[in-house]
């Protein structure tokens, strides 16, 4: 995604008086770079595990009983250990799992897409969520034309529509078709590509032929694949394992964290849950009580949000005060040539709410790097004055958070005066 963003950024520099030649992409080197980054990160984790006397075991595991896990390695050798991390896997659509399609290299999940086996000219993304749009961005920059099919009425569900609207306008050039309120109902492998059939919620039918089809309709927990019943651990209907605030399952000495205990399936949530589980297992008093968990789409522009959204506030009848600071008034965004975004904060407008911040959203470059400040403000119970009177460095994109708070408070001097 970083490489794709740089390639896209360079293409706009003609207007600033700097011209570059057309990028020449060496897929092998690009994949080697990705693998080097992954290797450095996983190698670092392995080193930290060794320092803590943790043994790393790779294989397929399932419970043998309430205290042991049987793990079968790739070479067929089995061993028994006492700890487990099962996580989740990408959802695979049933009609793409037929004998003729399931092993077709032109049909991938996000795992296969990251292997960069090909440079498709025409790509279908099934699912308009974060994963699909992130991978679509990469392949688009590498030369693919995109079609996206989504059953719901909008892309990137969870984020406010005004945030997504900015992203969609910036990325419209990537897409041939955005098929909303549409189901994918069938597919067949042909010499020219994967022929896919669609059906709109209004009954309309259409089809397309694609060099690459990405299944990005979410992830499913692996709770039903680990023999949890042999340990007496309850697994819910959807494969999630219920836990309490100390991350204990119904079997007190067995803990569960991360994707397998429920949404959101995000690494930063899993790490905090794991800290709690480890501390409780070690006899310490700990509990998972995060007020909010931020979400980020690492697209270009990035879309980030945390806490209550404006759409949720309307649906729940919660009164909020909104502070929105457009990046067209941000010196840093203007200098960067990226003033399409904005920063939005929502504050409690109820008499008993004390104007505390309830949520926020940012769309624009580096939005994901800044959303942590909004999460901290919510955790600390800050109000618009707390945030607005915190001095932010200028010129930065981050100061837009302080400016948005000032807008909500009515004291922002970087925008025309609000009508009273």
Rosetta blueprint (number, residue, H / E / L):
1 X L
2 X H
3 X H
4 X H
5 X H
6 X H
7 X H
8 X H
9 X H
10 X H
11 X H
12 X L
13 X H
14 X H
15 X H
16 X H
17 X L
18 X L
19 X L
20 X L
21 X L
22 X L
23 X L
24 X L
25 X L
26 X L
27 X H
28 X H
29 X H
30 X H
31 X H
32 X H
33 X H
34 X H
35 X H
36 X H
37 X H
38 X H
39 X H
40 X H
41 X H
42 X H
43 X H
44 X H
45 X H
46 X H
47 X H
48 X H
49 X H
50 X H
51 X H
52 X L
53 X L
54 X L
55 X L
56 X L
57 X L
58 X L
59 X L
60 X E
61 X E
62 X E
63 X E
64 X E
65 X E
66 X L
67 X L
68 X E
69 X E
70 X E
71 X E
72 X E
73 X L
74 X L
75 X L
76 X L
77 X L
78 X E
79 X E
80 X E
81 X E
82 X L
83 X L
84 X L
85 X L
86 X L
87 X L
88 X E
89 X E
90 X E
91 X L
92 X L
93 X L
94 X H
95 X H
96 X H
97 X L
98 X L
99 X L
100 X L
101 X L
102 X L
103 X L
104 X L
105 X L
106 X L
107 X E
108 X E
109 X L
110 X H
111 X H
112 X H
113 X H
114 X L
115 X L
116 X L
117 X L
118 X L
119 X L
120 X L
121 X L
122 X E
123 X E
124 X E
125 X E
126 X E
127 X L
128 X L
129 X L
130 X H
131 X H
132 X H
133 X H
134 X H
135 X H
136 X H
137 X H
138 X H
139 X H
140 X H
141 X H
142 X L
143 X L
144 X L
145 X E
146 X E
147 X E
148 X E
149 X E
150 X L
151 X L
152 X L
153 X L
154 X L
155 X L
156 X L
157 X L
158 X L
159 X L
160 X L
161 X H
162 X H
163 X H
164 X H
165 X H
166 X H
167 X H
168 X H
169 X H
170 X H
171 X H
172 X H
173 X H
174 X H
175 X E
176 X E
177 X E
178 X E
179 X E
180 X L
181 X L
182 X E
183 X E
184 X E
185 X E
186 X E
187 X E
188 X E
189 X E
190 X E
191 X L
192 X L
193 X E
194 X E
195 X E
196 X E
197 X E
198 X E
199 X E
200 X E
201 X L
202 X L
203 X L
204 X L
205 X E
206 X E
207 X E
208 X E
209 X E
210 X E
211 X L
212 X E
213 X E
214 X E
215 X E
216 X L
217 X L
218 X L
219 X E
220 X E
221 X E
222 X L
223 X H
224 X H
225 X H
226 X L
227 X L
228 X H
229 X H
230 X H
231 X H
232 X L
233 X L
234 X L
235 X L
236 X L
237 X L
238 X L
239 X L
240 X L
241 X L
242 X L
243 X L
244 X L
245 X L
246 X L
247 X L
248 X E
249 X L
250 X L
251 X L
252 X L
253 X L
254 X L
255 X E
256 X L
257 X L
258 X H
259 X H
260 X H
261 X H
262 X L
263 X L
264 X L
265 X L
266 X L
267 X H
268 X H
269 X H
270 X H
271 X H
272 X H
273 X H
274 X H
275 X H
276 X H
277 X H
278 X H
279 X H
280 X H
281 X H
282 X L
283 X L
284 X L
285 X L
286 X L
287 X L
288 X L
289 X L
290 X L
291 X L
292 X L
293 X L
294 X L
295 X E
296 X E
297 X E
298 X L
299 X L
300 X L
301 X L
302 X E
303 X E
304 X E
305 X E
306 X E
307 X E
308 X L
309 X L
310 X H
311 X H
312 X H
313 X H
314 X H
315 X H
316 X H
317 X L
318 X L
319 X L
320 X E
321 X E
322 X E
323 X E
324 X E
325 X E
326 X E
327 X H
328 X H
329 X H
330 X L
331 X H
332 X H
333 X H
334 X H
335 X H
336 X H
337 X L
338 X L
339 X L
340 X L
341 X L
342 X E
343 X E
344 X E
345 X E
346 X E
347 X E
348 X E
349 X L
350 X L
351 X L
352 X L
353 X L
354 X L
355 X L
356 X E
357 X E
358 X E
359 X E
360 X E
361 X E
362 X E
363 X E
364 X E
365 X L
366 X L
367 X H
368 X H
369 X H
370 X H
371 X H
372 X H
373 X H
374 X H
375 X H
376 X H
377 X H
378 X H
379 X H
380 X L
381 X L
382 X L
383 X E
384 X H
385 X H
386 X H
387 X H
388 X H
389 X L
390 X L
391 X L
392 X L
393 X L
394 X L
395 X L
396 X L
397 X L
398 X L
399 X H
400 X H
401 X H
402 X H
403 X H
404 X H
405 X H
406 X H
407 X H
408 X H
409 X H
410 X L
411 X L
412 X L
413 X L
414 X L
415 X L
416 X L
417 X L
418 X L
419 X L
420 X L
